[in-house]
Amino acid sequence: DPRRRRVQVVYRWAFDTIMQIGDKQEGLAGVMPPELSRVYQVLADGHLGFLQALRYSEVPFPFPFAQTLQVLLVFFMISSPIILVIWLNS
């Protein structure tokens, strides 16, 4: 899946960049290890959120349910102005 590969590449770039900066210790002067571990945790949480959203996007939406929603929305669009006018005139 190309979407998954692109996100994996960017995730890996960010992870590798943080690792390189952490190894040099020049760019991270004054950053304590708990703060750095929080950066890794937030990065992993974002990646996990993407994978969960991808899983939901791969599940097809049921066709009968979609058609029922469409009909109900059209009914609501037609009936709500009529009901509103009747309600406001009374």
Secondary structure as UniProt FT lines:
FT   HELIX           2..24
FT   TURN            27..30
FT   HELIX           33..58
FT   HELIX           63..89
//
